[in-house]
Amino acid sequence: MIIGITGSIATGKSVVTKYLAKKGFPIVDSDRLAQAELDRPETMAALTQHFGEKILENQKINRKALGAIIFGNTEERLFLNSVIHPKVIARIRELTKGNEETVFVDVPLLYEAKMEDLFDQVIVVYANPANQLKRLMARDHISETYARQKISAQMDVEMKISRADHVINNNGSVKETHRQIDDILRRITK
């Protein structure tokens, strides 16, 4: 069974995937796949041709520089996604094909990238907007304005919840989040 884990930025998906990994489940991290794709010479060439040399640092894509461009410009974000998403989707398919065990795939943009068909079930990790904003600002050391830009670049979490098979409310303690994960695992493995 292939299960997608999504949510909005800074809602706590990593808390969920770390716990699942600790329990022995294989985890595929789409952000790592996307990062690996950014490091491929042909991807770097396509992005540099489009965005210019300003996105490079030490012959690599500077994610912060690229983020500053795409989080403020929908067209530029869509261009980046058109380059990266098909390659990440292909890698997810390759990594999960024929897998007999339950595999969890962390995909922040699962719905935005229209990846639902890759998964048997989807879990959405939720945090209220105040917690999400506070966590994002602290995690990335960014201003409230930039944090709000990053949050608004993704589909509203309420829309994600309406499409999910399972929801984890990550506003409480880590222990409470783990309890919710265990409840979902019981339902999935029945």
Secondary structure, DSSP 8 states (H G I E B T S, - for coil): -EEEEEESTTSSHHHHHHHHHHTT--EEEHHHHHHHHHTSHHHHHHHHHHH-GGGEETTEE-HHHHHHHHTT-HHHHHHHHHHHHHHHHHHHHHHHTT--S-EEEE-TTTTTTT-GGG-SEEEEEE--HHHHHHHHHHHHT--HHHHHHHHHTS--HHHHHHH-SEEEETTS-HHHHHHHHHHHHHHHT-
